[in-house]
Amino acid sequence: MNKKMRLVSGGPAISSEARERRVPDTRNEDLLDAYSQAVTGAVEKVAPSVIKIDVRQRIFSQAKRRGMPDELEGSGSGFIFTPDGFILTNSHVVHHAAEMGVTLSDGRGYSGYMVGDDPDTDLAVIRIDAPNLAPAALGDSSPLRVGQLVIALGNPYGFYSTVTAGVISALGRSLRSQSGRLIDDVVQTDAALNPGSSGGPLVTSRGEVIGVNTAVILPAQGICFAIAINTAKFVVAGLIREGRIRRSYIGVAGQTVPLHRRIVRFYRLSFESGVLVESVENGSPAQDAGLLKGDMVVGFDGKPIGAIDDLHRVLTQEKVNTSVPVTLLRGTEKLNLEIVPAERPG
């Protein structure tokens, strides 16, 4: 094959194809530089807001009987989100805390005190009295996209101001909280988290917080979760206002069980399962409404119920002291009762 050759002074002739191969391609370097600048820019914005929390937690009688000490020590992360010292973190970091010490990114240390705690969403708000604070900007988790760059900040194993980066792996996940309820709209990421990262912020390349880091799957790699910031905004408002999130309850213990297909078809039910009532509390709204052990709840307030988590989702603050219909199966008979949920005890 004939190739055009050109004489180069002081050396052998080099083909145009070979010369093109020798020209360095800077496009990949430019992309890496842009990625690096995005991460460093976001970290510079948010890092001053990230704090370390050292906690002494009370141990109650049941644990004491198992030979555990009266108190346990632990640590986690959090971030300042208002100039007057409100801090967002995980409930499991500060739940039952007897004492909280907060260390800022500049090394200053303060005592923290509880503002509000919601184990059902694994979120809590604490506060410090300190000057010259740098609050993080809260973003919007609704327009997030799978594959989007995210950065996690925290203090895993006591290593201050640790930064990891990754992408959003999935959206709309559900995660079981320590209280047993499902947390909806959870963000999954592969930005590495470790014990001590809990409560730290998950941020975009613009330095906006779009999640609160909360959990990892320990046997796996790159499967980490954060509570979406839109969920956190709702919870934070209630915690600052009342110190807790009000939810309703009806006073039954139940479990999800399958229904016979003939019953599902006969009553045209939306799900092939329901919530079997295993016990009814004395004096509870369920007892007042006439629910009995062995009933199968298949509807509540006009919404189909196929699992215990479905029932938890509809028992919101708005249902407190409001009469709502509950649909159940008693044997093979379908019944509609009126129930007035009460506010769930703290």
C-alpha positions as CSV (number, residue, x, y, z in Angstrom):
1,M,0.0,0.0,0.0
2,N,1.4,3.4,-1.0
3,K,1.7,5.9,1.8
4,K,2.5,9.5,1.5
5,M,5.9,10.2,3.1
6,R,7.4,13.4,4.1
7,L,11.1,14.1,4.9
8,V,11.7,15.4,8.4
9,S,15.0,17.3,8.9
10,G,17.4,15.3,11.0
11,G,15.5,12.1,11.0
12,P,13.8,9.4,8.9
13,A,10.6,9.9,7.0
14,I,7.4,9.5,9.0
15,S,4.1,8.5,7.6
16,S,1.1,10.8,8.2
17,E,-0.7,7.9,9.9
18,A,2.2,7.3,12.3
19,R,2.4,11.0,13.0
20,E,-1.3,11.1,13.9
21,R,-0.8,8.1,16.2
22,R,1.9,10.0,18.1
23,V,-0.2,13.1,18.7
24,P,-1.5,12.7,22.3
25,D,-5.3,12.6,22.6
26,T,-6.2,15.2,25.3
27,R,-9.9,14.5,25.3
28,N,-9.7,11.8,28.1
29,E,-7.4,14.1,30.1
30,D,-9.9,16.9,29.7
31,L,-12.7,14.7,30.9
32,L,-10.7,13.5,33.9
33,D,-9.9,17.1,34.7
34,A,-13.5,18.1,34.5
35,Y,-14.5,15.2,36.8
36,S,-11.8,16.1,39.3
37,Q,-12.9,19.8,39.3
38,A,-16.5,18.8,39.8
39,V,-15.6,16.6,42.9
40,T,-13.2,19.1,44.4
41,G,-15.6,22.0,43.8
42,A,-18.4,20.2,45.6
43,V,-16.2,19.2,48.5
44,E,-15.0,22.7,49.0
45,K,-18.6,23.9,49.3
46,V,-19.9,21.2,51.6
47,A,-16.9,20.0,53.7
48,P,-17.2,23.0,56.2
49,S,-20.7,21.8,57.0
50,V,-19.9,18.2,57.8
51,I,-19.4,17.3,61.4
52,K,-18.4,14.4,63.6
53,I,-20.7,13.2,66.4
54,D,-19.4,11.3,69.4
55,V,-22.2,9.7,71.4
56,R,-22.7,7.9,74.7
57,Q,-25.9,5.9,74.5
58,R,-28.0,4.7,77.3
59,I,-28.6,0.9,77.6
60,F,-31.9,-0.1,79.0
61,S,-32.9,-2.9,81.3
62,Q,-33.4,-5.6,78.7
63,A,-29.8,-5.2,77.4
64,K,-28.5,-4.9,80.9
65,R,-29.9,-8.4,81.7
66,R,-27.8,-9.7,78.8
67,G,-24.7,-8.5,80.5
68,M,-24.1,-5.4,78.4
69,P,-22.7,-2.2,80.0
70,D,-24.9,0.7,81.1
71,E,-23.7,2.9,78.3
72,L,-22.1,2.4,74.9
73,E,-19.9,4.8,72.9
74,G,-20.1,5.4,69.2
75,S,-19.7,8.0,66.5
76,G,-21.2,9.1,63.3
77,S,-21.6,12.0,60.9
78,G,-23.9,14.8,60.3
79,F,-24.1,18.1,58.5
80,I,-25.2,21.7,59.5
81,F,-28.1,22.9,57.4
82,T,-29.0,26.2,59.1
83,P,-26.7,29.1,60.2
84,D,-28.1,28.8,63.8
85,G,-26.7,25.3,64.4
86,F,-29.4,22.8,63.3
87,I,-27.7,19.5,62.3
88,L,-29.2,16.6,60.3
89,T,-28.0,13.1,61.0
90,N,-29.3,9.5,61.3
91,S,-31.6,8.4,64.2
92,H,-29.5,5.3,64.8
93,V,-26.5,7.6,65.4
94,V,-28.1,9.6,68.3
95,H,-31.0,7.5,69.4
96,H,-31.2,7.3,73.3
97,A,-28.0,9.5,73.5
98,A,-27.0,10.4,77.0
99,E,-24.4,12.8,75.7
100,M,-23.4,14.1,72.3
101,G,-20.1,15.8,71.4
102,V,-20.0,17.6,68.0
103,T,-16.7,18.3,66.3
104,L,-16.7,20.8,63.4
105,S,-14.5,20.6,60.3
106,D,-12.2,23.3,61.7
107,G,-11.6,21.3,64.9
108,R,-14.0,23.3,67.3
109,G,-15.9,21.1,69.7
110,Y,-19.4,21.7,71.2
111,S,-22.0,19.8,73.1
112,G,-25.1,18.8,71.0
113,Y,-28.6,18.4,72.2
114,M,-31.6,16.6,70.7
115,V,-34.2,18.5,68.8
116,G,-36.2,15.6,67.4
117,D,-35.8,12.0,66.4
118,D,-37.7,9.8,63.9
119,P,-36.6,6.2,63.9
120,D,-39.2,5.3,61.2
121,T,-37.2,7.3,58.7
122,D,-33.8,6.9,60.5
123,L,-33.5,10.7,60.7
124,A,-32.8,13.0,63.6
125,V,-32.1,16.7,64.2
126,I,-29.7,17.9,66.8
127,R,-28.4,21.4,67.5
128,I,-25.3,23.2,68.7
129,D,-24.8,26.8,70.0
130,A,-21.8,28.0,67.9
131,P,-20.8,31.1,65.9
132,N,-19.7,31.3,62.3
133,L,-21.3,28.1,61.0
134,A,-21.3,27.1,57.3
135,P,-24.7,25.5,56.4
136,A,-24.9,23.1,53.5
137,A,-27.4,23.9,50.7
138,L,-30.3,21.4,50.5
139,G,-31.1,20.4,46.9
140,D,-34.0,18.6,45.3
141,S,-34.0,14.8,45.0
142,S,-36.9,14.5,42.5
143,P,-34.9,15.2,39.3
144,L,-32.1,12.8,40.1
145,R,-31.1,10.4,37.4
146,V,-29.4,7.0,37.5
147,G,-25.8,7.3,36.6
148,Q,-25.5,10.8,37.9
149,L,-22.3,11.8,39.8
150,V,-22.6,12.0,43.6
151,I,-20.1,12.6,46.4
152,A,-20.4,11.3,49.9
153,L,-18.8,13.0,52.9
154,G,-18.4,11.7,56.4
155,N,-16.1,10.4,59.2
156,P,-15.9,6.6,58.8
157,Y,-14.0,4.9,61.6
158,G,-13.1,8.3,62.9
159,F,-11.2,9.4,59.8
160,Y,-12.2,13.0,59.6
161,S,-13.6,14.5,56.4
162,T,-13.4,11.4,54.2
163,V,-14.7,11.9,50.7
164,T,-15.8,9.2,48.3
165,A,-17.4,9.6,44.8
166,G,-19.6,7.4,42.7
167,V,-22.8,7.4,40.8
168,I,-26.5,6.9,41.6
169,S,-27.1,3.2,41.1
170,A,-30.9,3.2,41.5
171,L,-33.8,5.4,42.6
172,G,-37.0,4.7,44.5
173,R,-35.6,1.9,46.6
174,S,-37.2,0.9,49.9
175,L,-35.2,0.2,53.1
176,R,-36.3,-1.3,56.4
177,S,-35.7,1.0,59.3
178,Q,-34.7,-0.3,62.8
179,S,-38.3,0.4,63.9
180,G,-39.6,-2.1,61.3
181,R,-41.2,0.3,58.9
182,L,-40.2,0.7,55.3
183,I,-38.4,3.9,54.3
184,D,-39.5,4.8,50.8
185,D,-37.8,6.7,48.0
186,V,-34.3,5.7,49.1
187,V,-31.3,6.5,46.8
188,Q,-28.9,3.7,46.1
189,T,-25.3,4.7,45.3
190,D,-21.9,3.1,44.8
191,A,-20.1,5.9,46.6
192,A,-18.4,4.0,49.3
193,L,-19.8,4.2,52.9
194,N,-18.4,2.7,56.0
195,P,-19.4,2.6,59.7
196,G,-19.2,6.2,60.9
197,S,-20.3,7.6,57.5
198,S,-23.9,7.4,58.7
199,G,-25.6,10.8,58.8
200,G,-23.2,12.5,56.4
201,P,-24.4,14.2,53.2
202,L,-24.7,12.8,49.7
203,V,-24.2,15.7,47.3
204,T,-24.3,16.5,43.6
205,S,-21.4,18.0,41.6
206,R,-22.9,21.4,42.4
207,G,-22.5,20.9,46.1
208,E,-26.2,20.5,46.9
209,V,-27.3,17.8,49.4
210,I,-29.6,15.3,47.8
211,G,-29.4,12.5,50.4
212,V,-28.5,11.6,54.0
213,N,-26.2,8.6,54.0
214,T,-27.7,5.8,56.1
215,A,-26.8,2.2,55.3
216,V,-24.5,-0.2,53.6
217,I,-24.9,-3.9,52.8
218,L,-21.8,-5.2,54.5
219,P,-21.1,-8.4,52.6
220,A,-21.5,-6.5,49.3
221,Q,-19.3,-3.9,47.6
222,G,-20.7,-0.7,46.2
223,I,-24.3,-1.1,47.5
224,C,-25.0,1.9,49.8
225,F,-28.1,3.9,50.6
226,A,-29.1,7.4,51.4
227,I,-32.5,8.9,52.5
228,A,-33.7,11.2,49.8
229,I,-33.4,14.9,50.8
230,N,-37.0,15.6,49.9
231,T,-38.1,13.0,52.5
232,A,-35.6,14.6,55.0
233,K,-37.1,18.1,54.4
234,F,-40.5,16.9,55.4
235,V,-39.2,15.0,58.4
236,V,-37.0,17.9,59.5
237,A,-39.9,20.4,59.5
238,G,-41.9,18.2,61.8
239,L,-38.9,17.5,64.1
240,I,-38.1,21.2,64.5
241,R,-41.7,22.1,65.1
242,E,-42.8,19.3,67.4
243,G,-39.7,17.1,68.2
244,R,-41.3,14.1,66.5
245,I,-43.3,13.0,63.5
246,R,-46.9,12.3,64.3
247,R,-48.4,9.1,62.9
248,S,-51.6,7.3,63.5
249,Y,-52.1,3.7,64.7
250,I,-55.1,1.3,65.1
251,G,-53.7,-1.1,67.7
252,V,-53.3,-4.4,65.9
253,A,-50.4,-6.8,65.4
254,G,-50.5,-8.5,62.0
255,Q,-48.6,-10.2,59.3
256,T,-48.8,-10.5,55.5
257,V,-50.4,-13.7,54.4
258,P,-51.7,-15.0,51.0
259,L,-55.3,-15.1,50.1
260,H,-57.1,-18.0,48.4
261,R,-57.4,-17.3,44.7
262,R,-61.2,-18.0,44.7
263,I,-61.7,-15.2,47.3
264,V,-59.5,-12.8,45.4
265,R,-61.5,-13.4,42.2
266,F,-64.9,-13.4,43.9
267,Y,-64.4,-10.1,45.6
268,R,-62.1,-8.7,42.8
269,L,-59.4,-7.8,45.2
270,S,-56.3,-5.8,44.0
271,F,-53.8,-8.1,45.8
272,E,-53.5,-11.8,46.4
273,S,-52.5,-11.2,50.0
274,G,-53.7,-9.2,53.0
275,V,-52.9,-8.4,56.6
276,L,-53.9,-11.1,59.1
277,V,-54.8,-9.6,62.5
278,E,-53.0,-11.7,65.1
279,S,-53.9,-9.6,68.1
280,V,-55.9,-6.5,69.0
281,E,-54.9,-4.2,71.8
282,N,-57.4,-3.6,74.6
283,G,-58.9,-0.1,74.4
284,S,-57.4,0.5,70.9
285,P,-59.2,2.0,67.9
286,A,-59.3,-1.5,66.3
287,Q,-61.1,-2.9,69.3
288,D,-63.5,0.0,69.4
289,A,-64.2,-0.5,65.7
290,G,-64.9,-4.3,66.2
291,L,-61.9,-5.9,64.6
292,L,-61.2,-9.4,65.8
293,K,-58.2,-11.7,65.9
294,G,-58.2,-13.7,62.6
295,D,-59.7,-10.9,60.5
296,M,-57.9,-10.2,57.2
297,V,-57.5,-6.5,56.4
298,V,-57.7,-5.9,52.6
299,G,-58.5,-2.2,52.4
300,F,-58.1,1.0,54.4
301,D,-59.5,4.4,53.6
302,G,-60.4,3.3,50.1
303,K,-56.9,2.0,49.3
304,P,-56.2,-1.7,48.8
305,I,-54.0,-3.3,51.4
306,G,-51.9,-6.3,50.4
307,A,-49.1,-6.2,53.0
308,I,-48.3,-4.8,56.4
309,D,-46.2,-2.1,54.8
310,D,-49.2,-0.9,52.8
311,L,-51.0,-0.4,56.1
312,H,-48.1,1.5,57.6
313,R,-48.0,3.9,54.7
314,V,-51.6,4.9,55.0
315,L,-51.5,5.4,58.8
316,T,-50.3,9.0,58.5
317,Q,-50.8,12.1,60.7
318,E,-53.8,13.1,58.7
319,K,-55.7,10.0,59.8
320,V,-55.5,10.8,63.5
321,N,-59.0,11.2,65.1
322,T,-60.6,10.9,61.6
323,S,-63.1,8.2,60.8
324,V,-62.0,6.1,57.9
325,P,-63.4,2.9,56.4
326,V,-61.5,-0.4,56.8
327,T,-62.3,-3.4,54.6
328,L,-61.7,-6.9,55.9
329,L,-62.5,-10.5,55.4
330,R,-64.0,-12.5,58.3
331,G,-63.9,-16.0,57.1
332,T,-65.3,-15.8,53.6
333,E,-67.5,-12.7,54.4
334,K,-66.4,-9.2,53.3
335,L,-67.1,-6.5,55.9
336,N,-66.7,-2.7,55.9
337,L,-66.2,-1.1,59.3
338,E,-65.5,2.5,60.4
339,I,-62.3,3.0,62.5
340,V,-60.9,6.2,64.1
341,P,-57.1,5.9,64.3
342,A,-55.4,7.5,67.3
343,E,-52.1,9.1,67.5
344,R,-49.4,6.6,67.9
345,P,-47.7,6.7,71.3
346,G,-44.1,7.9,71.3
